[in-house]
Amino acid sequence: MKRAAVVGVMGAGDGARAEDVKTAFQLGKAVAENGWVLLSGGRNAGVMDAVNKGAKSAGGLTVGIVPEANKNSLSDAVDVGIVSGMGSARNYINVLSSDVVIACGHGGAGTASEIALALKSKKPVVLLNNRDESVAFFRSVGGDLIHCAGSVADAIALVRTLLAKV
């Protein structure tokens, strides 16, 4: 039996843009509809919360790895909550546990660190609705590991192609 693919979705928690939250919900739903396991930072804020809610709305399995040493900030839509107590160091666990990483929207420093860690680990990254300057920077560092999508449908098509290579 082949194990299910794990798609990591990274994005802003506190301070996430409303459009990124809306996109994250649709993205989570699409991840679940494809039968993939959703992995996120697991918090009950912003992109993290929305992507888990979207996946749950389609009956998906969600895994959240929170930075704290307790489950207080865990999204209600996370099935498997992993408490790391590692702060931002948990970003490396998020990346290494994912087969493909999607950076959803205009994330902050945490999202940028997850993209950088994914590139360092030779993991493919899909930038969904990211800033032009971010795309240019990450393409200059990540080369052919960076893929860009302007919609959830485009991101899902890229993930299908990338998972076929894993």
GIJO-V214528 format. One line per field, one symbol per residue. phi: phi as a letter, one per 30 degrees, with the letter a starting at -180 (. if undefined). psi: psi as a letter, one per 40 degrees, with the letter a starting at -180 (. if undefined). burial: # if it has 9 or more other ideal C-beta (glycine too) atoms within 8 Angstrom, else .. A space follows every 50 residues. Layout:
BEGIN
phi=???
psi=???
burial=???
END
This chain:
BEGIN
phi=.ddddccdccldcdiddeddddddeddeddedddicdccbdidcbheedd dddddddcidccbbcdddcacecdddccdcccccichdddeddedddcdb cccciddcddddddddddddcicdbccchcdeddedddddcchddcbcbc addddddddeddddcd
psi=hhiiihhhhiiicheiiddddddddddddddddeeihhhaeeifibdddd dddddddefihhhhhidieiedehieehdhhhhdeeaededdddddeidi hhhhagiaddddddddddddefhihhhhfiiddddddddddebeehiihe iddddddddddddde.
burial=....#########..#...#############.#.########.###### ########.#########....###.##..####....###.###.#### #######..##########...########...##..##..#..###.#. .#.#######.##...
END
